[in-house]
């Protein structure tokens, strides 16, 4: 009698464990697929944000006027997507950059935003600093030294 229960129990236990294993693997694959889709959305919004910034930088260097209405619409769309898809660090740095977007402090806030985007997109141990990023934007050592002297480049 005892042997019969064991003979019935062991196959049932194996079926149950197999089912739990399959369910776990299925849920894990589903979660990874969702994370992949979110990562693609994040990548898209981060690229759009940086594209807007670099297009503005090109216009400024060429002395061209910017089309404010289109820029505002684009930034609102980007902000919406960053709120939905961006990490907390990127979102916080985006808000800081928005607040400081007038004046020298905007460069530091922008560099912090770019670094947080890099971290969120798979470079969590990036060694790029705000100063490195600013040096890539501002080729003039005198201007960089003035910014450092003003105390907002760390």
DASUL-V172736 format. One record per backbone hydrogen bond with DSSP energy under -0.5 kcal/mol. CO is the residue of the C=O (numbers start at 1). NH is the residue of the N-H. E is the energy in kcal/mol with one decimal. If there is no record, write none. Layout:
co = {CO,CO}
nh = {NH,NH}
e = {E,E}
This chain:
co = {1,2,3,4,5,6,7,8,9,10,11,12,13,14,15,16,17,18,19,20,21,22,23,24,25,26,27,28,29,30,31,32,33,34,35,36,37,38,39,40,41,42,43,44,45,46,47,48,49,50,51,52,53,54,55,56,57,58,59,59,60,66,67,68,69,70,71,72,73,74,75,76,77,78,79,80,81,81,82,87,88,89,90,91,92,93,94,95,96,98,101,103,104,104,105,106,107,108,109,110,111,112,113,114,115,116,117,118,119,123,129,130,131,132,133,134,137,139,140,141,142,143,144,145,146,147,147,147,148,152}
nh = {5,6,7,8,9,10,11,12,13,14,15,16,17,18,19,20,21,22,23,24,25,26,27,28,29,30,31,32,33,34,35,36,37,38,39,40,41,42,43,44,45,46,47,48,49,50,51,52,53,54,55,56,57,58,59,60,61,62,63,64,63,68,71,72,73,74,75,76,77,78,79,80,81,82,83,84,85,86,86,91,92,93,94,95,96,97,98,99,100,101,103,106,107,108,109,110,111,112,113,114,115,116,117,118,119,120,121,123,122,126,133,134,135,136,137,138,139,141,144,145,146,147,148,149,150,151,152,153,151,154}
e = {-1.6,-1.8,-2.5,-1.6,-3.2,-2.4,-0.7,-1.6,-2.8,-2.5,-2.4,-2.5,-2.8,-2.4,-2.5,-2.3,-2.5,-2.6,-2.5,-2.5,-2.5,-2.7,-2.5,-2.4,-2.5,-2.2,-2.5,-2.5,-2.0,-2.0,-2.5,-2.1,-2.3,-2.6,-2.4,-2.1,-2.0,-2.9,-2.7,-2.2,-2.5,-2.8,-2.4,-2.3,-2.4,-2.4,-2.5,-2.3,-2.1,-2.7,-2.5,-2.3,-2.4,-2.2,-2.2,-2.7,-2.4,-1.8,-0.8,-2.8,-0.8,-1.1,-2.0,-2.8,-2.2,-2.4,-2.6,-2.2,-2.0,-2.5,-2.7,-2.4,-2.1,-2.6,-2.5,-1.7,-3.3,-0.5,-1.9,-2.7,-2.8,-2.4,-2.4,-2.4,-2.3,-2.4,-2.5,-2.2,-2.2,-1.1,-0.6,-1.4,-1.5,-0.8,-2.3,-2.7,-2.5,-2.3,-2.1,-2.7,-2.3,-2.2,-2.1,-2.3,-2.3,-2.3,-1.7,-1.6,-1.3,-1.7,-2.2,-2.7,-2.4,-1.4,-1.2,-3.2,-0.7,-0.7,-2.0,-2.7,-2.2,-2.4,-2.5,-2.4,-2.0,-0.6,-1.2,-0.6,-1.1,-0.6}
